[in-house]
Amino acid sequence: MTTKSEYLGPHQVQLSQWIECAPFERLLGIEIAEARQGQATLTMPFRRDFANGGNMLHGGALVSLADTAAVMAMKSVLQPGTHFGTTAMAVTFERPVTQGLVTAVASVTADGERLWHAEVILYDDWQQQVMQMKATFKVSRRCLESPTQEA
């Protein structure tokens, strides 16, 4: 039996199926290991297709992993149908990724009624910190309708 809390976002997608309906994240090979109570852990493999000329994983791919991890942490605590967007992001790259699996560990905290802050740390296979991201999200005042509801 599926409960309402197992669904994420405005499209009523179960956490376990979220990447299947997100083409960009699927292309990057992102997987959700866990997302609950404002915390999320996601992984992404190094792929040569996403490396820059120096055979390092492109920073854009790393930032996409971090942003997706923050979003999953938020979706784990917000009500289904809640719409929000990233309003600010600061990233610090600490070391290159040239192979293996990258793991993102995210946490979010509310700051009033509509603002949320996220902190995400990315680790390589050797548990070395490769990137940090801090971001701010703003929750919309409107609630998106579920596609199962009649208009």
Secondary structure, DSSP 8 states (H G I E B T S, - for coil): ---GGGEETTTTEEGGGTGGG-HHHHHHT-EEEEEETTEEEEEEE--GGGB-TTSSB-HHHHHHHHHHHHHHHHHTTS-TTEEEEEEEEEEEE-S---SSEEEEEEEEEEETTTEEEEEEEEE-TT--EEEEEEEEEEEEEEE---TTS--
